[in-house]
Amino acid sequence: NAEYMGVSTRSRIVRMRDIEVAEVKTHNKHNDAWIIIHGVVYNVTEWAKVHPGGDIILLGAGTDSTILFESYHPNPVHSAILDKYAIGRVRSAPKSYYEWDPEFYPTIKKRVAEHFRKNGLSLRGGLVPKALIIASTFLLGLYWMCVGTWDAWLGAILWGLAATHIGLGIMHDGNHGAFSKYPWLNRVAGWGMDVIGASGFVWEFQHVIGHHQYTNLQTKEGPQNATDEQDPDTFSSYPFVRMHDFNKRNWYNKYQHIYAPILFGLMTLGKVFWQDIESVVIQQSVMPADIKMAARLTDPTNMIRFYTMKVITLSYLALPMYFQGWSKGLGLYLLGHAVCSFYLATCFIVNHISEGCAFFVSGEEPKQVLKQQTILKSQKQPTRKVNPRDWAALQVLACVNWATGSTFWNHFSGGLNHQVEHHLFPSVAHIHYPAISKIVKEACLEFGVPYSSHASFWGAWTDMINHLYILGQKD
C-alpha cells in the first residue's frame, strides 16, 4: 500500500533484497529485532533505544507490525526514518485478513491530529495526578485490611477498587505508551500490572499484540491451529465460556449467561497464580494463540522483574494473614481480588462480547451483525465508501461504546467506555477520548461504518449477557 509509505521509501524497495518471513521471525529478541511494515523489513534494534514512543516497538519483533505502526502513529512518520532502518522486502508473505483503505483511517487520523494541534494538546500524558491518587488509595486500602477490625472488609473492598484503577488508569495507558510523553514514565506506569500481582509482560503480548491487532478475529479450527492473526481474548480469557460462534458449544454453555459473572470475579486469581506462570516460565508465549514473548523474556532484567514482583506481591496475602489471622486474612485477600476482577472483567468484556459487535473468521468475508445493519438503515446515505476489509473499519465493527462522551465514566473505566477510540488511537491518553469520539463518529457516518454505542453501562451489560445466552443455546 504505497499510500501509507513515504516516497523515498517506496523508491528504495526496488533495490532491497528479498527476505523470507521465516527469517524475520528469528529476529524477535530485545537485542535483535526486525519488524515488517507494509511488506518492508526494518531492523529496529538500535532505533528502539531512542524511539520517541519507547521500547514498545520491540513487542512487534519478528512479526508483521503494520497494524502497530499505523495505530500508534496518529501523525505521519517521516520517510527518512523509515529509509534509515529498512533492510529488505518480504517475499511470499502470507495474505493478511486485513486491507488498508486509502481514505477512511487516514482521514480520521488527520482530523484527530488537527484537533490536538489546534488546541495545543499533547497526545500523551496528563495522568500523573490521577495516578498518585489511585496509588495512595491502594496503599490505604492495604493498610486498612491489616489494622481494621470488622471494617477491615471495607478496606479490602477499597484495596480491590484501587487495584482495578491501577490497571485501568495507570498500567493500561503506560503499556500502550500513552501515560506520558516520556518513555521512562510509561515504563514505570506499566509496572502497575506487576504491582497488583500480575505480569505486565504477559499483558503486553496478549493485549497489545494479540487483542488490539486482531480484535474478534479467530480461525475456524480454533486455537489448536493458531495463526499469526487471531485474537486470544475470543477463546482464552474465561474457561467454560463460549464467546465466539466457532468455539465448540458444550452442554454447560446453556447456563453461561448465569455463571459467567461469577467467573469474572475469579479472573485475576487465575492470572496471578497460573496464566502468568504458564506464559513466562512454561511456554514463553501467550497461549493458545502462541504469541512469542522473546522480545521481553530474552532480557535478563525483565526476568528479574517478573520473579521479584511475584514474590513482593505475595505480601498482599501474607500481611493480612499475619495481622488478622490466616482465615480472615485469606478472606480479605480473596474479597479484594473478587472486587478487582469483577470490575476489570466487566469493563473489558462488554466492549467486544456483545450483540452489537461483529466477529470475524479467517478465510471468510467480514459481516455486520443485525444491530449494525439497523444503525446504517437509520442513518442518511454515506457520502464516501470504505474497503469492507479495512483494518480500522473492522475495529469499529468489533467494538461497542457505552456512555460515549461522558467524562465521569471515561475516568472510572480508564477510557474503556470509548472502546472504538481506544482501538483506533491506543497511544493517546484516555482523558482525550470524549473529545475525539465526536471526530470518529462523524467520520463513521460519512463513510457508512456503523458506530455502536449504548447510552449507559447497563445497556452494554445486558447486550453482553444476551450474547452469551444466545451462544449457549445454539451452535
N, C-alpha and C positions, 0 to 999 in steps of 0.2 A: 504494500500500500504506500505508494510514493507520497500521497498527501500528508502522511504522518512523519515524513523524514525531511531533513534539511537537504538543500540542493547539492551541496558539496559531498554529502554522504552518499547520495544517490549516484553521483558521478564516479565515486570510488568503488562501488560494488563490483563493477565490471572487472576491476584489476585485482580483486581479492581472491584468495584461494578458497576452494570448496572444503567444507568441514562437515563431517557426519554428525548427526545428533548424538550418536553413541559416544563420540569423542568429547562432545560438550559435557555430557553427563558425568564424565570422570573428573571434571574440574569443578567440584562442588564443595570446596573446603574454604575455611576462613582465610587461608593464605594462598589460595589458588582458585580463583573464582572467574568463571566465564558465564555469560548470560546471552540469551538470544532476544533481540528486539526487531520485530518485523522482518525476520529472515536473516538479519545480520548478527554475527557473533562478536561480542565485545569481551575483552579481558579487563575486568573491573577490580582486580586485586589491589592495585595501587590507588585507584580512584576511590575505593571505599574508605580509605584512610582520611581523605579530605572532602568527601562527598558532603555537600551542604545539608542533605537530609539525614546524615549519619550512616551508620553501617547497616541500616535496614536493607540496603541494596544487596547485601550478602545473602539474604533469605532466598533470593532467586538463583543463587549459584548452581550451575549445572542444568538449568531449566530454561524454557521459553518464558521470558519475563516481560513480554509485550504488554500484558494487562497491567502488571505492576507499574511499568513505565508510564503508560497512559493515565492510569487512575491516580498516580502520585505526583503528577506534574500538571496542575491546572494551567500553568504558564508554559509556553514552548521552551524546549531545551535547544540551545544554540548548536548548530551543526558542527562547529569547531570542536566541541567537547566530544560529540559522537565520533567524529573523524579520528580524534586522538587515540581512542581506545578500541576502534574497530579492527578486527584481525581476520575476518573472513565472512563467508556467506554459507548458510545451511544448505546442505544437499539432501534431497529426498526426505524433507521434513514431513511428519505425519500431518494430515489436514486437521486443522482446529475446528471445533464445533462452531466457533465464533468467526464473524467477519467484522470489518470496520467500515461503517458508513462515513463518507467524507464530510457530512454536514451535521448530523444530529449531535454527537458528543462534542465535536469541536465548537459548535455554536454555543452549547451550554457552558463549556469551559471558558470561552471568550467572554461571555456575558458575566459569569461569576468573577473572573479575574478583573473585569472592568469595575464591578461593584466594589471590590477591595481597593482598587486604585483610586476610584472616585471618592471613597470615604476614608482614605488614608489608613486602612486597616491591614494588619498582618494576618496571613493565613493561619499561622500557628501562634500558640501562646495565650496568655491571659487567664491561666488556670491555677496559678500558684496560690492566691488567697483561698480559693475553694479547697485546694489540696491540703493546706495547713489546717483548715477547719475539720476536714474529714479525718486526717491523721490524728489530730488531738482527740477527736471523739472516739476513735478506735482505741487509743490508749486509756481513755477514761472508762470505756466500757469494760476493758480487760481488768482494770483496777477494781471496778465496781463488782465484777464477778468474783474477785478474790476476797474482798473485805466485807461485802454486804452480808446481810442475814437473809430474811425472806425476800428482800428486794434485790438480792444477787441475780434473781431470774430476770429482773428488768435490765440489769447490767448486761446479761447475756444477750438479750434482745438488742440492746443498743450496740453491743460489740458486733453482732451479726449484721445489723443495718450499716454500720460504719465500714465493715469489711466489704459489703456489697458495693458501697460507693468508692472504696479504694479501687475496686475492679472497674466500675462504670465511669468514674470521674477522674481517675488518675492513670491507672495502668492502661486502660483501653486507648486513651489518647497518646500516652507515652510510647506504647509499642507500635502505634501507627505513625509515629513521628510528628504528632500534632500538638502535643502538650506544650512544647516550647520551640522557639526558633533556634535554640542551642542544642545540638545533638547530645551533649553530655547530660543535659537536664532531662531529655527524653529517655535516656538510658536509666537515670535514677527513677523516673516515674514508672518506667517499665518494670522495675523491680517490685512494684506494688503487688503483682501477682505472686511473687515469691514471699512477700511479707504476709500475705493472707494464707500461705501454706501450699500453694500450687506452684507450678513451674511456668515462668514467663516464656521459656523457650518452646515448650510444647504448645502453648497457646499461640505463639507466633506462627508456627508452621501449620497448625490445624486451622487457625482463624484467618491469618493474613494470606498464606499461600493456598490453602485448600478452599475454605469457605468464600473468601472475598473474590477470588478469581473466577470460581466456577459455581456460583450460587445456584442451589437447587438443581444441579446437573448430575446425572447418575448414568452408569451403564446399565443396560437391560439385565445383564447377568449378575449384577450386584458386586460386592466387594471382593469376591474371590477372583474376579478378572479385572482388577483395578487398572485403570489407565492413568495417564498424567492429568487428564481433565475430568475431575469429578469432585463433588462437594462431600467431604467426610461427615458433615453435620446431618446429611439427609438419612444416614443409616447407622451412625455410631454414637450419637450423643446420649441416647437413653435406651437402655436394654428393655426389651419386651414392648417397645412402642413402634408401631408401623407408621412411618411418616411419608412414604413415597409409594406411588402406585406399583412400582416394580420391586418393592420389598415383598418377601413372602408373607402371606397372611396366615397366622396361627389362630387356633381356637380362642386363645385368651385375648386376642386383639379386639374381640367383640366387646370387651369391657374396658378398653384402654382409655376411653373418654372419662372413665370414673377413676381408674388407678393412676393415670399419668401424672396428675397434680401431686400425688404422693411421691412419685419418683423424682419429680422436680426438686423436692426437698432433700434428696439424697445425692444430688449431682456432685456437690463439692467434696463430699467424703470420698466418693469414688475416684474423683480426680486426684485428690491429695494422696490417697493411700494405694491407688492401683494404676490409674491411667498414666500418670507421670512416670512411675517406675517402669511400666511396660514400655513406654515410648523411649525413655532415655537409656535405661540400663539394659533392657532385654532386646528391643528391636532397633533402637537408634533411628526410629522413624515413627510417624504417626499412622497408626493402623486403624481400619483396614485399608485405607487408601494408599498406604506405603509411601508417604511423603518423607523423603530422606531429610535427616536433620544434621548432616555432616557439617554444614556451614557454621553451625554453632558448637556442636559437640567435639569438633577437632581442635577447638581452642581450650587448652587445659584450664585456663582461668574460669571459663564458663562451667566446667565440670566441678570445680571447687565451689563456685557459687551455688550450683544445684544441690550438692550434698550438704553444704554448710547451712543453707536456708531451710532445708528439710529438717535438720537437727534443731535449729534455733526455734522454728515454729512449733515444734512439739511442746514447747513451754506453755502454749495456749491451753494445752491439756494438763500438763504437769502442775502448773501454778494453781489453778482452781482446785485440783485434786489435793494438793498439799495444804491449802488454806481451808478448804471446805469439806475435806474427806473424799475418799475415792468415788463413792457412788454419786454424791451431789455434784462433785467436780466434773465427773463424766457427763452427768445430765446437763449441766450448764454448757459444757462444750458442744454437746450434740444439739442443744436448743439453738445456740448461736449459729452453728452450721446450717441447721434447718432453715432459719430465717434468711441467712445469706443465700443459700442455694435456691430457695423458692423464689426470692426476689430476682436474683440473677437470671434464673432459668426462664421465668415468665417474661422478663424484659426482652430476652433474646428470641424465644420461640414464637411469640405472637407475630413477629415481623416476617417470618418465612413459612411457617407451617400454618396455613390458613386457606380458607375457601377463596380468598382474594388474591392468592399467589399462584403463579404458574410454576410447574415442574417440567424439567427438560430431560430428555433421554438421548444419549449419543446415538447417532445414526438415524434419528427421526427429526422431522421438522418441528420447530417450536410452535406451540399452540397457546392461545389465550384462553383462560378459563371463563366460565359464564359471566361472572361478575365483571370481569374486564371488558367483555363484549358489551355488556349492558352500559358500562360507563361510556364507551365510544358512541353508542347509539344515542345517548342523551346529550352529546356534545355536537357543536357545529362541525362541518366538514373541515378536515385539516388542510392547510394551505401548502404543506410540504410533505414529502414522503421520506420514509426511512427503510433501510435494508432490514428485513424481518429477522436476520441473524446478527444484527449489530450487537456487539457486546453490551454497550451502555443501555440500549433499548431493552435487552433481555434482563439486565439488572433491575430496571424499573418494574418489569413484569414479575420478577421473583421476590419483590419486596412489597410490604404494605406499611403505610404510616399510620399513626394514631395521634390525636390531639395536635395535628400539624400547626405550627406557628406558635404554640404555647411555650413561653419561656420557662414557666414553672415546671412543666413535665419534661422539658428539654433538659433541665438541670437534674431532676430526680430520676431520669432514665439515662443520663450521660449522653443524650442526643439520640438514643436508640428509637425514640418515637419518630424521629426523622430518618428512618432507615434508608429510604431512597437516596437522600442527600449524602448520607454517610457512605453508602456503597459507591456513589459516583465521585465523592471527594473525601476519601479516608484520611488524607493528610491535612485536612482542615479541622481546626479545633471545633468541638461540638457547640460551643457558645454561638457560633455563626450560623448554625443550621436553620433557625427560624427565618432569618433574613433571606438566605439563598433558596429556601424552599419555594418562595414566590417565583424566582427566576426559573427554577427547574420545572415547576408545574406549568408555567406559561409556555415553555419550550415543548413540553409533552403535548400540550393542547395544540400547538402549532404543527407538530409532526404526526399527530394522531397516535400517540403512545399512551395507553390508559394509565393514569396516575391514581393509584388506590390509596385512600386514606379514611380511617374511621374517626368519628367525632370524639371518641373517648377511648380509654384503655379497655373499658368494659366491652365495647363493640369489637375490639381486636381479640379479646379473650374469648368471647362467645364464638367468634368465627373460627378460632383455633380449635376449640372443643368440638364444634360441629364437624370440622375437617377430620379430626381424629375419630369421631364417631362413624363418619362415612367410610373411612379407610378400614375400620374394624369390622364393617358389615359385609363388604363385598371385595372380590378380587379385582 
